[in-house]
Amino acid sequence: MAKKTDSIVPVERIYRSILFIRGHKVILDRDLAELYGVTTKRLNEQVRRNIERFPSDFMFQLSNDEVERLRSQFATSKEGRGGRRYAPYAFTEQGVAMLSSVLRSRRAIEVNIAIMRTFVKLRQILATNSALRRKIESMERKYEEQFKFVFNLLSKMLIPTPKSKAQIGYLTEANGHKKGTTKAKVKAK
């Protein structure tokens, strides 16, 4: 059997749906419902019927503060104007995987596979960026001493050396000069 690489849902659409809330990468119930081709109400009904499959590390409901931040960020409708009447649920990667056992349609299976692949790609990208950052920091430490020497040498070359300035003003006895001597005699000493 040939391996099917085309996804039913564009990867970019899934990337846009992933949010970072409470230190977790999550997808909101409304986005999942849209991806699965069901209503948010239907998705949440299935979750409530199987609530024992969704512990708090798989799914959590957003707080009012989090809802307000999302509402201002995405300009969603306010309560009383056709919007949601309750806070949305956020599903972690494990929660999304568990949804495949709750929503048993062919589309749900295909969408779940696409979402899981996207989460894996996202982890790989983050790991690559982290490894790259560590490598650059290592190189900075390694070459820091060599570059420090070069930069110190350059800064010494760029800083002008102070030249002795000719004295301006009168010679006074307070500075150790005798009365009646001139500048010319002082220089001759």
Secondary structure, 3 states (H helix, E strand, C coil): CCCCCCCCCCHHHHHHHEEEECCEEEEEHHHHHHHHCCCHHHHHHHHHHCHHHCCCCCEEECCHHHHHHHHHHHCCCCCCCCCCCCCCEEECHHHHHHHHHHCCCHHHHHHHHHHHHHHHHHHHHHHHHHHHHHHHHHHHHHHHHHHHHHHHHHHHHHCCCCCCCCCCCCCCHHHCCCCCCCHHHHHHC
